[in-house]
């Protein structure tokens, strides 16, 4: 028989489906000895008579067909009128006998769907505080009815949770007279660090923090060393206080600028939340309170919005940490995961291209894991030292360099020993330096010959890829053979170093003369650059009248299939596809679709080009103008011949820096065709659901599958199991350590910027919409929500928001939690944001640095 009530000190094994996540955690917290105010839970089964009555009502069908705010409100009104049936009333009266007649209670909901991994109904259900025993029935009905609230229903729809069978349990707890209350995370939500506890605290009840009524104090504790590393004391202007005879009163705090917690109390709260984490085995978010010197746990739930790094990358608390750099984000410009097969093949290319400088493995320089590729910076620090490492990887962009410069790399992250693989890197670097030196010597008098050697070898690799890579051998053999050809390209590719060297000579020649823009202009329209050539060829394709006259991709694709274009266009199009059709977004991933596979999408790209006004049309002219200006200056310096020589070599060679990657893409596409052919065969045999699942296998698994008839679905599920747990992560951090700490570039505030607190990372531009209440006007998709503070009723509004700016509230306030969960850039603590910012202003919101810039003020006349 299903139970209708549990007390928090029950010894029974309680199921999540009976009492919900919030109540289950309170029972378990009580069991492990945490100081939880006593209370009881009215189970889901307790409320079954009410949910059955709801479903019998004619409004229920209306609600299921159209779960609007109106239908939700109608159901809530029905629920408000429910009476406690005889059995329910007896159970409640029996539970109340445990408590003194003058006891005051807090009444909260606990849904089986709430506080599950990746899902947070933070603050959406109704909570009633300061409830006397006589008013318990009203508060319980209020909590029950809140499962029908429009914000709850909308959130369920967003999360893909069915609304057909709503369930709820209700927690009734003796409420303590909180002097100080707050929230604590067992990891730091600001930087994802697993070793830091993050605490918010204010005077009175914690509802002021959760609802965003007050900006609380913030404390950060390094848990391993039990060291307070950050304190921010806020002006806690008001507080909510429990009245002795029931009810809540708001009043101003006398010591509003005093710290809410002493250092000893901060460490006590940190230990408290750490104990929760250790018991549950994952990061926890708790609500706590202090009364008469005692610390109480009010709620405990899993942290739903954090980045769980892979176990293979982690170190244990207190161990030497490892610093990782995400090469996918840094070097490829996209954040999505690479396919299983794609990452392995890309790793082979990197190994071939770098000549042993980037060995794979945790004891090496690179780790390839579940669709991500990370540089082990700690191992390179041991090999090269901090300065050289910063110079090498910090040259990619300023944010990366600034992050490295902000970290004590040697003290915190340098590996303790140089592994055998990294010793091999040192030899590989010396070997490369020797080979480059020989090449430079040859280049002094054989530059054109060496360039031709590279061009010839490049064409040889290209022809091998498009003519010799076929499904006529085991797949692993095909892969190995094509990369042997690719490896032959590496030494001739040193020609690029001649371009880099001569560019440096040009910069040195004109150093300090204010000609930096002109020097950079020499990089325009370089010879041999396949990427810029592709752009010019696309423009030429788009310029054909017969293309301009077409309005849809479907029409374009149909004309191609019926061979209705002119011979001139057809020939040009086929040559373009032959040379560049393999290119496209995520082109390094063998699983990524190619341009030639989708003519409709390719047409959209063509039509997006402005054939009459674009930079390609004027690039030669702009480059020549810059060259002429530099030439005139070189004449004045008496260095005309040197400049002509340096600029000539640079122009002839530097464009080829894009060429090895271009050839890799050609190779990748050739292997893609082979893989898809194998995938089609496996699908026909019933071993794959669709041919593209071939990309969810490793090279070895494909090879083995060619030798047997095993169904491959189990292998694929195992391959993808861990990466599926991270599917919600869209904005992978560039730099992270082995304890989860994310490092972000915090740009300095400039004049006119609005500086606040970074809440949810990312940078977004959009038009502002200032709202003082959730539904006063519509927030269109892509607009940036600007509000004083937000509470649960705002949740549906967040769906359309591209960014969020708030005046009040810390990182654990409801709006902050939802912003992080949805991956919306968010900044809080912007003083008078709703007055300074107007509807329609163009904003740039940097949730990583806490900066909001008004890019353009809308004319409000």
MONORVEN-V189706 format. One record per residue. N is the residue number from 1. RES is the residue in one letter. NEAR is the number of other C-alpha atoms within 10 Angstrom. Layout:
BEGIN
n & res & near
N & RES & NEAR
N & RES & NEAR
END
This chain:
BEGIN
n & res & near
1 & X & 3
2 & X & 9
3 & X & 13
4 & X & 20
5 & X & 22
6 & X & 21
7 & X & 18
8 & X & 24
9 & X & 16
10 & X & 13
11 & X & 11
12 & X & 9
13 & X & 9
14 & X & 16
15 & X & 11
16 & X & 19
17 & X & 17
18 & X & 26
19 & X & 30
20 & X & 27
21 & X & 22
22 & X & 26
23 & X & 32
24 & X & 23
25 & X & 21
26 & X & 26
27 & X & 25
28 & X & 21
29 & X & 23
30 & X & 18
31 & X & 15
32 & X & 11
33 & X & 8
34 & X & 17
35 & X & 17
36 & X & 21
37 & X & 17
38 & X & 18
39 & X & 23
40 & X & 22
41 & X & 28
42 & X & 27
43 & X & 25
44 & X & 26
45 & X & 19
46 & X & 21
47 & X & 19
48 & X & 14
49 & X & 13
50 & X & 19
51 & X & 18
52 & X & 11
53 & X & 13
54 & X & 17
55 & X & 15
56 & X & 10
57 & X & 12
58 & X & 10
59 & X & 16
60 & X & 19
61 & X & 14
62 & X & 13
63 & X & 21
64 & X & 13
65 & X & 10
66 & X & 12
67 & X & 18
68 & X & 15
69 & X & 15
70 & X & 12
71 & X & 20
72 & X & 25
73 & X & 16
74 & X & 14
75 & X & 20
76 & X & 21
77 & X & 12
78 & X & 15
79 & X & 20
80 & X & 16
81 & X & 10
82 & X & 15
83 & X & 13
84 & X & 15
85 & X & 10
86 & X & 8
87 & X & 10
88 & X & 16
89 & X & 13
90 & X & 11
91 & X & 14
92 & X & 17
93 & X & 11
94 & X & 9
95 & X & 18
96 & X & 17
97 & X & 9
98 & X & 10
99 & X & 13
100 & X & 10
101 & X & 11
102 & X & 12
103 & X & 18
104 & X & 26
105 & X & 25
106 & X & 21
107 & X & 24
108 & X & 24
109 & X & 29
110 & X & 28
111 & X & 27
112 & X & 21
113 & X & 20
114 & X & 21
115 & X & 22
116 & X & 18
117 & X & 14
118 & X & 16
119 & X & 18
120 & X & 22
121 & X & 20
122 & X & 19
123 & X & 18
124 & X & 23
125 & X & 24
126 & X & 18
127 & X & 18
128 & X & 19
129 & X & 20
130 & X & 24
131 & X & 26
132 & X & 20
133 & X & 17
134 & X & 11
135 & X & 13
136 & X & 19
137 & X & 16
138 & X & 16
139 & X & 22
140 & X & 24
141 & X & 21
142 & X & 21
143 & X & 24
144 & X & 27
145 & X & 24
146 & X & 23
147 & X & 24
148 & X & 25
149 & X & 20
150 & X & 22
151 & X & 22
152 & X & 22
153 & X & 23
154 & X & 20
155 & X & 18
156 & X & 16
157 & X & 14
158 & X & 11
159 & X & 12
160 & X & 9
161 & X & 14
162 & X & 10
163 & X & 17
164 & X & 11
165 & X & 9
166 & X & 15
167 & X & 23
168 & X & 28
169 & X & 29
170 & X & 28
171 & X & 27
172 & X & 26
173 & X & 23
174 & X & 21
175 & X & 20
176 & X & 20
177 & X & 18
178 & X & 22
179 & X & 20
180 & X & 22
181 & X & 26
182 & X & 29
183 & X & 28
184 & X & 26
185 & X & 28
186 & X & 31
187 & X & 30
188 & X & 23
189 & X & 23
190 & X & 19
191 & X & 20
192 & X & 21
193 & X & 23
194 & X & 22
195 & X & 22
196 & X & 28
197 & X & 29
198 & X & 28
199 & X & 29
200 & X & 29
201 & X & 29
202 & X & 34
203 & X & 30
204 & X & 26
205 & X & 26
206 & X & 26
207 & X & 21
208 & X & 24
209 & X & 27
210 & X & 26
211 & X & 19
212 & X & 23
213 & X & 21
214 & X & 24
215 & X & 26
216 & X & 33
217 & X & 24
218 & X & 23
219 & X & 23
220 & X & 23
221 & X & 25
222 & X & 20
223 & X & 22
224 & X & 10
225 & X & 11
226 & X & 16
227 & X & 15
228 & X & 18
229 & X & 11
230 & X & 11
231 & X & 14
232 & X & 11
233 & X & 19
234 & X & 18
235 & X & 16
236 & X & 25
237 & X & 18
238 & X & 20
239 & X & 23
240 & X & 21
241 & X & 20
242 & X & 21
243 & X & 13
244 & X & 13
245 & X & 12
246 & X & 18
247 & X & 15
248 & X & 16
249 & X & 12
250 & X & 13
251 & X & 12
252 & X & 11
253 & X & 17
254 & X & 10
255 & X & 13
256 & X & 17
257 & X & 13
258 & X & 15
259 & X & 20
260 & X & 25
261 & X & 22
262 & X & 9
263 & X & 13
264 & X & 10
265 & X & 15
266 & X & 23
267 & X & 21
268 & X & 15
269 & X & 28
270 & X & 26
271 & X & 17
272 & X & 20
273 & X & 27
274 & X & 23
275 & X & 17
276 & X & 25
277 & X & 22
278 & X & 12
279 & X & 12
280 & X & 15
281 & X & 10
282 & X & 17
283 & X & 22
284 & X & 23
285 & X & 24
286 & X & 22
287 & X & 22
288 & X & 26
289 & X & 25
290 & X & 22
291 & X & 14
292 & X & 10
293 & X & 10
294 & X & 10
295 & X & 20
296 & X & 20
297 & X & 22
298 & X & 24
299 & X & 16
300 & X & 26
301 & X & 27
302 & X & 25
303 & X & 23
304 & X & 19
305 & X & 21
306 & X & 20
307 & X & 19
308 & X & 16
309 & X & 16
310 & X & 14
311 & X & 9
312 & X & 10
313 & X & 19
314 & X & 16
315 & X & 15
316 & X & 10
317 & X & 14
318 & X & 11
319 & X & 10
320 & X & 15
321 & X & 20
322 & X & 21
323 & X & 26
324 & X & 25
325 & X & 21
326 & X & 21
327 & X & 20
328 & X & 22
329 & X & 20
330 & X & 18
331 & X & 9
332 & X & 13
333 & X & 11
334 & X & 15
335 & X & 19
336 & X & 16
337 & X & 23
338 & X & 24
339 & X & 23
340 & X & 25
341 & X & 25
342 & X & 25
343 & X & 24
344 & X & 21
345 & X & 22
346 & X & 20
347 & X & 19
348 & X & 16
349 & X & 20
350 & X & 18
351 & X & 17
352 & X & 19
353 & X & 22
354 & X & 16
355 & X & 18
356 & X & 21
357 & X & 24
358 & X & 24
359 & X & 21
360 & X & 21
361 & X & 15
362 & X & 18
363 & X & 15
364 & X & 24
365 & X & 22
366 & X & 25
367 & X & 23
368 & X & 18
369 & X & 18
370 & X & 19
371 & X & 18
372 & X & 20
373 & X & 23
374 & X & 25
375 & X & 25
376 & X & 25
377 & X & 26
378 & X & 30
379 & X & 27
380 & X & 21
381 & X & 22
382 & X & 19
383 & X & 20
384 & X & 14
385 & X & 15
386 & X & 21
387 & X & 14
388 & X & 13
389 & X & 20
390 & X & 20
391 & X & 12
392 & X & 12
393 & X & 17
394 & X & 18
395 & X & 12
396 & X & 12
397 & X & 10
398 & X & 11
399 & X & 16
400 & X & 20
401 & X & 18
402 & X & 16
403 & X & 16
404 & X & 21
405 & X & 14
406 & X & 10
407 & X & 12
408 & X & 11
409 & X & 20
410 & X & 15
411 & X & 8
412 & X & 13
413 & X & 22
414 & X & 23
415 & X & 22
416 & X & 12
417 & X & 11
418 & X & 18
419 & X & 16
420 & X & 10
421 & X & 19
422 & X & 22
423 & X & 12
424 & X & 17
425 & X & 21
426 & X & 15
427 & X & 13
428 & X & 17
429 & X & 15
430 & X & 13
431 & X & 15
432 & X & 18
433 & X & 12
434 & X & 12
435 & X & 13
436 & X & 18
437 & X & 13
438 & X & 11
439 & X & 20
440 & X & 18
441 & X & 11
442 & X & 13
443 & X & 19
444 & X & 10
445 & X & 10
446 & X & 13
447 & X & 19
448 & X & 15
449 & X & 12
450 & X & 19
451 & X & 21
452 & X & 14
453 & X & 16
454 & X & 23
455 & X & 18
456 & X & 14
457 & X & 19
458 & X & 23
459 & X & 13
460 & X & 15
461 & X & 25
462 & X & 20
463 & X & 14
464 & X & 16
465 & X & 24
466 & X & 15
467 & X & 9
468 & X & 15
469 & X & 20
470 & X & 17
471 & X & 15
472 & X & 10
473 & X & 11
474 & X & 15
475 & X & 21
476 & X & 15
477 & X & 13
478 & X & 17
479 & X & 20
480 & X & 13
481 & X & 12
482 & X & 19
483 & X & 21
484 & X & 12
485 & X & 17
486 & X & 24
487 & X & 16
488 & X & 17
489 & X & 23
490 & X & 18
491 & X & 15
492 & X & 18
493 & X & 23
494 & X & 23
495 & X & 27
496 & X & 21
497 & X & 18
498 & X & 24
499 & X & 23
500 & X & 15
501 & X & 15
502 & X & 22
503 & X & 22
504 & X & 13
505 & X & 16
506 & X & 20
507 & X & 15
508 & X & 10
509 & X & 16
510 & X & 16
511 & X & 11
512 & X & 9
513 & X & 9
514 & X & 9
515 & X & 16
516 & X & 12
517 & X & 9
518 & X & 18
519 & X & 20
520 & X & 13
521 & X & 18
522 & X & 20
523 & X & 16
524 & X & 17
525 & X & 18
526 & X & 19
527 & X & 16
528 & X & 18
529 & X & 18
530 & X & 21
531 & X & 17
532 & X & 17
533 & X & 15
534 & X & 16
535 & X & 14
536 & X & 15
537 & X & 17
538 & X & 18
539 & X & 20
540 & X & 15
541 & X & 22
542 & X & 20
543 & X & 17
544 & X & 14
545 & X & 10
546 & X & 13
547 & X & 17
548 & X & 13
549 & X & 9
550 & X & 14
551 & X & 12
552 & X & 14
553 & X & 19
554 & X & 14
555 & X & 14
556 & X & 22
557 & X & 17
558 & X & 13
559 & X & 13
560 & X & 14
561 & X & 11
562 & X & 8
563 & X & 11
564 & X & 11
565 & X & 16
566 & X & 11
567 & X & 10
568 & X & 9
569 & X & 16
570 & X & 15
571 & X & 11
572 & X & 15
573 & X & 19
574 & X & 13
575 & X & 13
576 & X & 16
577 & X & 15
578 & X & 13
579 & X & 15
580 & X & 23
581 & X & 20
582 & X & 22
583 & X & 22
584 & X & 15
585 & X & 13
586 & X & 19
587 & X & 22
588 & X & 25
589 & X & 24
590 & X & 28
591 & X & 24
592 & X & 20
593 & X & 17
594 & X & 21
595 & X & 20
596 & X & 18
597 & X & 12
598 & X & 13
599 & X & 19
600 & X & 18
601 & X & 16
602 & X & 19
603 & X & 22
604 & X & 14
605 & X & 14
606 & X & 20
607 & X & 19
608 & X & 9
609 & X & 15
610 & X & 12
611 & X & 17
612 & X & 9
613 & X & 9
614 & X & 11
615 & X & 10
616 & X & 15
617 & X & 13
618 & X & 10
619 & X & 14
620 & X & 15
621 & X & 11
622 & X & 16
623 & X & 19
624 & X & 15
625 & X & 15
626 & X & 18
627 & X & 19
628 & X & 12
629 & X & 13
630 & X & 22
631 & X & 18
632 & X & 13
633 & X & 18
634 & X & 19
635 & X & 13
636 & X & 10
637 & X & 11
638 & X & 11
639 & X & 14
640 & X & 15
641 & X & 12
642 & X & 16
643 & X & 21
644 & X & 16
645 & X & 13
646 & X & 18
647 & X & 22
648 & X & 13
649 & X & 21
650 & X & 25
651 & X & 21
652 & X & 20
653 & X & 26
654 & X & 24
655 & X & 21
656 & X & 25
657 & X & 19
658 & X & 15
659 & X & 20
660 & X & 18
661 & X & 17
662 & X & 23
663 & X & 19
664 & X & 22
665 & X & 22
666 & X & 25
667 & X & 26
668 & X & 27
669 & X & 26
670 & X & 22
671 & X & 23
672 & X & 24
673 & X & 15
674 & X & 19
675 & X & 25
676 & X & 20
677 & X & 17
678 & X & 20
679 & X & 22
680 & X & 20
681 & X & 16
682 & X & 24
683 & X & 19
684 & X & 13
685 & X & 13
686 & X & 14
687 & X & 19
688 & X & 19
689 & X & 16
690 & X & 15
691 & X & 18
692 & X & 17
693 & X & 22
694 & X & 28
695 & X & 24
696 & X & 22
697 & X & 22
698 & X & 21
699 & X & 22
700 & X & 12
701 & X & 18
702 & X & 22
703 & X & 16
704 & X & 15
705 & X & 17
706 & X & 15
707 & X & 10
708 & X & 8
709 & X & 12
710 & X & 15
711 & X & 15
712 & X & 21
713 & X & 14
714 & X & 9
715 & X & 15
716 & X & 19
717 & X & 13
718 & X & 11
719 & X & 16
720 & X & 16
721 & X & 12
722 & X & 13
723 & X & 16
724 & X & 11
725 & X & 12
726 & X & 16
727 & X & 10
728 & X & 14
729 & X & 18
730 & X & 13
731 & X & 14
732 & X & 17
733 & X & 19
734 & X & 20
735 & X & 24
736 & X & 22
737 & X & 23
738 & X & 24
739 & X & 24
740 & X & 25
741 & X & 23
742 & X & 19
743 & X & 22
744 & X & 19
745 & X & 17
746 & X & 16
747 & X & 13
748 & X & 11
749 & X & 15
750 & X & 10
751 & X & 7
752 & X & 10
753 & X & 15
754 & X & 20
755 & X & 20
756 & X & 23
757 & X & 24
758 & X & 25
759 & X & 32
760 & X & 30
761 & X & 24
762 & X & 18
763 & X & 19
764 & X & 20
765 & X & 20
766 & X & 20
767 & X & 24
768 & X & 27
769 & X & 24
770 & X & 25
771 & X & 19
772 & X & 13
773 & X & 14
774 & X & 18
775 & X & 11
776 & X & 9
777 & X & 11
778 & X & 11
779 & X & 20
780 & X & 15
781 & X & 13
782 & X & 16
783 & X & 23
784 & X & 32
785 & X & 24
786 & X & 28
787 & X & 24
788 & X & 23
789 & X & 25
790 & X & 25
791 & X & 20
792 & X & 21
793 & X & 19
794 & X & 18
795 & X & 22
796 & X & 18
797 & X & 17
798 & X & 20
799 & X & 19
800 & X & 15
801 & X & 23
802 & X & 25
803 & X & 30
804 & X & 26
805 & X & 35
806 & X & 27
807 & X & 22
808 & X & 26
809 & X & 28
810 & X & 26
811 & X & 26
812 & X & 26
813 & X & 29
814 & X & 26
815 & X & 31
816 & X & 28
817 & X & 22
818 & X & 26
819 & X & 25
820 & X & 20
821 & X & 18
822 & X & 18
823 & X & 19
824 & X & 24
825 & X & 28
826 & X & 36
827 & X & 34
828 & X & 31
829 & X & 22
830 & X & 23
831 & X & 15
832 & X & 14
833 & X & 20
834 & X & 20
835 & X & 11
836 & X & 10
837 & X & 20
838 & X & 19
839 & X & 18
840 & X & 18
841 & X & 20
842 & X & 21
843 & X & 22
844 & X & 22
845 & X & 28
846 & X & 28
847 & X & 27
848 & X & 23
849 & X & 24
850 & X & 28
851 & X & 27
852 & X & 27
853 & X & 18
854 & X & 21
855 & X & 15
856 & X & 12
857 & X & 14
858 & X & 15
859 & X & 8
860 & X & 8
861 & X & 3
END
